[in-house]
Amino acid sequence: MSRTPEAPIYDLALVGAGGANLLVLQALEKNGWLRGHDLLIIEPDTQKGNDRTWSFWTDQTDPAYELYHEVVEHQWIRLSATPKWKIKPLTYRYVQIRSAKLYQHARGVAAHYDRTHWKWESVKKLKPEEDRVELHFQNGGIAQARHVLDSRPPQKSSLEGIVWQSFVGWRVRCPGAKWDPTHAVLMDFDIPQDKQTQFIYFLPNSAEEGLLELTRFSPKVLSEEEALPYLRNYLGKNLPNCYIEEKEINRIPMTMRLKGQKPHPRILPVGGAGGVVKPSTGYAFKNMAKHAKAIVEALESGEELPLYRQAPLYAFCDTLLLRILQDDPSQGSILFKTFFKKSELPVVFRFLDEEAKTTQVLNIMRRMPWRPFLNALWRQITDPRRP
Ligand SMILES: Cc1cc2nc3c(=O)[nH]c(=O)nc-3n(C[C@H](O)[C@H](O)[C@H](O)COP(=O)(O)OP(=O)(O)OC[C@H]3O[C@@H](n4cnc5c(N)ncnc54)[C@H](O)[C@@H]3O)c2cc1C
C-alpha cells in the first residue's frame, strides 16, 4: 500500500458489505487479486445477520455461479407458477442463499488476507481527487483509495412516486405438514389482487418448514397487517399447527431512475445503488454476480470500472411495464399471467435474465395484450420521465 503523510492509499475500497460488494470480494479472491493488493471494506452495521434471503433461478451455464455456489442453502428442482407451469426443468434450479451465510463467509475471506482490512464505520462523504478518492467517515476519520465501489442506498428523495416491490415473508414451521422440499412455488397470482399486483412465493426447505411470502408490485407499499389474511389463507388447513420462526418485511425500489449514473470515474455505484436490480422483477443477485466479475476483470486490465448497463430493448420493456404498474397496478397480474402462459419456462427465464434472443423477445411482445403497452407508450411519449 502506498502512503501519503495523512493516510494509506488502498487500491480499492468497498463501501458497504452487503450483497453487491461481497460478491466483488468473492470475485477478487477467486482470481488471486487479494494476495497482491490492498483492500478496505467499510460497513457500519456490526449486527448484520440474516437480514434477507436471496432466491433466484440458475442453470449450469451461469458463469457467475462460481461466486456463490459455496453459500447456496437449498435448491428446488420442481418449479411452478400460475397459471401454467408445474414442471421439472432440465437445466434450471431455483436456489436460496441466506444472507447471514454470505456475510459470515466474507468475514472469513477478509480475515485470511493480511492486506485486506475491515472497518466498522459509516462513510459520510466521498471526495474524488485526481489520482484517488478520499473517504470521510462519520467519526471524522479519513481513508484514501484509488477506486471506490459504493453500495450506500440511494437518496430517498430520488425515489418519490415510484413502484415498490414490497413483501411480507414468514419463515414458518408447521408440524404435521407434508410439503415437498424439491418444489418451489414462484409467483402464484391465484390470490385476490384487490386492485394491486400481488402474488405468493412458497419455498419449503423441508416437509414442515419453509418461507412463505406475499409480494406486491405497486406504488402502495404492503403492510404486515394487510398481508396477514393472504398468508393465513395460504397456510389453510396447516395453520393451527404453524408458528413463525422469522419474519422478512422489506421493500425494493422498482425504478429506472438508478440507471447509468457514475459520479466520478474512480467511484462506481454497485448493487441497488448502481441500478443492478431488474426494475420489473426486483431480482438482483445474479446481476450483482455478473457485475462483480466484470468489475474485477476491469481492475485486472486497468480499464475504467464498468457501470451495470441494461440493453435498450429490455430498458424499453421495463419502462413500459413500470408505467403500467404506476398508473394502474391492478393490470400487472393479467400481464404476468399471460407472459407465463404463452412462453416456455427456459424462454421466460432467459427473458427475465435479459439474455433472450431478439426474436424471442419480439415473440413474447407479440403475444402480450397490446392495449396497456400502447397506452403506456403514449403516456411515455407525451409525458416523458423515468418511472
Ligand atoms: C429483504 C430483501 C430480499 C431480497 N431478496 C432478493 C431475492 O430473493 N433475489 C434477488 O435476486 N434479489 C433480492 N433482493 C434484491 C437485492 O438482491 C438485494 O437488495 C441486495 O442485497 C442488494 O445488495 P446491495 O449490496 O446493493 O445492498 P445491501 O445488501 O443492502 O448492502 C448495502 C450495505 O451498505 C451499508 N451501508 C449503508 N450506509 C452506509 C454508509 N454510510 N457507509 C458504509 N456502508 C453503508 C449497509 O449497512 C449495507 O450493508 C432482496 C432485497 C431485499 C431488501
The ligand as an SDF file (V2000), in Angstrom:
LIG
                    3D

 53 58  0  0  0  0  0  0  0  0999 V2000
  -35.2870   -8.2580    2.0410 C   0  0  0  0  0  0  0  0  0  0  0  0
  -34.7740   -8.3590    0.6170 C   0  0  0  0  0  0  0  0  0  0  0  0
  -34.8600   -9.5590   -0.0700 C   0  0  0  0  0  0  0  0  0  0  0  0
  -34.3460   -9.6630   -1.3560 C   0  0  0  0  0  0  0  0  0  0  0  0
  -34.4620  -10.8630   -1.9990 N   0  0  0  0  0  0  0  0  0  0  0  0
  -33.9340  -10.9870   -3.2330 C   0  0  0  0  0  0  0  0  0  0  0  0
  -34.0020  -12.2460   -3.8930 C   0  0  0  0  0  0  0  0  0  0  0  0
  -34.6050  -13.1950   -3.3830 O   0  0  0  0  0  0  0  0  0  0  0  0
  -33.3980  -12.3790   -5.1030 N   0  0  0  0  0  0  0  0  0  0  0  0
  -32.7330  -11.3430   -5.7010 C   0  0  0  0  0  0  0  0  0  0  0  0
  -32.1810  -11.5280   -6.7880 O   0  0  0  0  0  0  0  0  0  0  0  0
  -32.7040  -10.1200   -5.1130 N   0  0  0  0  0  0  0  0  0  0  0  0
  -33.2810   -9.9110   -3.9030 C   0  0  0  0  0  0  0  0  0  0  0  0
  -33.2270   -8.6850   -3.2890 N   0  0  0  0  0  0  0  0  0  0  0  0
  -32.6630   -7.5480   -4.0450 C   0  0  0  0  0  0  0  0  0  0  0  0
  -31.1410   -7.4390   -3.9430 C   0  0  0  0  0  0  0  0  0  0  0  0
  -30.5380   -8.6730   -4.2530 O   0  0  0  0  0  0  0  0  0  0  0  0
  -30.7020   -7.0230   -2.5470 C   0  0  0  0  0  0  0  0  0  0  0  0
  -31.2870   -5.7940   -2.2410 O   0  0  0  0  0  0  0  0  0  0  0  0
  -29.1830   -6.9180   -2.3900 C   0  0  0  0  0  0  0  0  0  0  0  0
  -28.8840   -7.1670   -1.0390 O   0  0  0  0  0  0  0  0  0  0  0  0
  -28.6320   -5.5780   -2.8110 C   0  0  0  0  0  0  0  0  0  0  0  0
  -27.2610   -5.5430   -2.4810 O   0  0  0  0  0  0  0  0  0  0  0  0
  -26.5410   -4.1810   -2.1430 P   0  0  0  0  0  0  0  0  0  0  0  0
  -25.1410   -4.5050   -1.8020 O   0  0  0  0  0  0  0  0  0  0  0  0
  -26.8420   -3.1980   -3.1970 O   0  0  0  0  0  0  0  0  0  0  0  0
  -27.3030   -3.6380   -0.8560 O   0  0  0  0  0  0  0  0  0  0  0  0
  -27.2140   -4.1600    0.7000 P   0  0  0  0  0  0  0  0  0  0  0  0
  -27.1180   -5.6420    0.6470 O   0  0  0  0  0  0  0  0  0  0  0  0
  -28.3270   -3.5010    1.3240 O   0  0  0  0  0  0  0  0  0  0  0  0
  -25.8020   -3.5840    1.1300 O   0  0  0  0  0  0  0  0  0  0  0  0
  -25.5490   -2.2070    1.3180 C   0  0  0  0  0  0  0  0  0  0  0  0
  -24.6100   -2.0990    2.5130 C   0  0  0  0  0  0  0  0  0  0  0  0
  -24.2080   -0.7440    2.6730 O   0  0  0  0  0  0  0  0  0  0  0  0
  -24.1340   -0.4740    4.0490 C   0  0  0  0  0  0  0  0  0  0  0  0
  -24.1850    0.9660    4.2620 N   0  0  0  0  0  0  0  0  0  0  0  0
  -25.2900    1.7650    4.3660 C   0  0  0  0  0  0  0  0  0  0  0  0
  -24.9140    3.0400    4.6030 N   0  0  0  0  0  0  0  0  0  0  0  0
  -23.5620    3.0480    4.6310 C   0  0  0  0  0  0  0  0  0  0  0  0
  -22.6090    4.0750    4.8570 C   0  0  0  0  0  0  0  0  0  0  0  0
  -22.9670    5.3400    5.0650 N   0  0  0  0  0  0  0  0  0  0  0  0
  -21.2850    3.7440    4.8300 N   0  0  0  0  0  0  0  0  0  0  0  0
  -20.8820    2.4620    4.6140 C   0  0  0  0  0  0  0  0  0  0  0  0
  -21.7640    1.4630    4.3940 N   0  0  0  0  0  0  0  0  0  0  0  0
  -23.0800    1.7420    4.3990 C   0  0  0  0  0  0  0  0  0  0  0  0
  -25.3360   -1.2100    4.6350 C   0  0  0  0  0  0  0  0  0  0  0  0
  -25.2030   -1.4110    6.0270 O   0  0  0  0  0  0  0  0  0  0  0  0
  -25.2880   -2.4920    3.8340 C   0  0  0  0  0  0  0  0  0  0  0  0
  -24.5400   -3.5000    4.4700 O   0  0  0  0  0  0  0  0  0  0  0  0
  -33.7390   -8.5360   -1.9970 C   0  0  0  0  0  0  0  0  0  0  0  0
  -33.7120   -7.3190   -1.2960 C   0  0  0  0  0  0  0  0  0  0  0  0
  -34.2160   -7.2250   -0.0170 C   0  0  0  0  0  0  0  0  0  0  0  0
  -34.1610   -5.8880    0.6670 C   0  0  0  0  0  0  0  0  0  0  0  0
  1  2  1  0
  2  3  1  0
  2 52  2  0
  3  4  2  0
  4  5  1  0
  4 50  1  0
  5  6  2  0
  6  7  1  0
  6 13  1  0
  7  8  2  0
  7  9  1  0
  9 10  1  0
 10 11  2  0
 10 12  1  0
 12 13  2  0
 13 14  1  0
 14 15  1  0
 14 50  1  0
 15 16  1  0
 16 17  1  0
 16 18  1  0
 18 19  1  0
 18 20  1  0
 20 21  1  0
 20 22  1  0
 22 23  1  0
 23 24  1  0
 24 25  2  0
 24 26  1  0
 24 27  1  0
 27 28  1  0
 28 29  2  0
 28 30  1  0
 28 31  1  0
 31 32  1  0
 32 33  1  0
 33 34  1  0
 33 48  1  0
 34 35  1  0
 35 36  1  0
 35 46  1  0
 36 37  1  0
 36 45  1  0
 37 38  2  0
 38 39  1  0
 39 40  1  0
 39 45  2  0
 40 41  1  0
 40 42  2  0
 42 43  1  0
 43 44  2  0
 44 45  1  0
 46 47  1  0
 46 48  1  0
 48 49  1  0
 50 51  2  0
 51 52  1  0
 52 53  1  0
M  END
$$$$
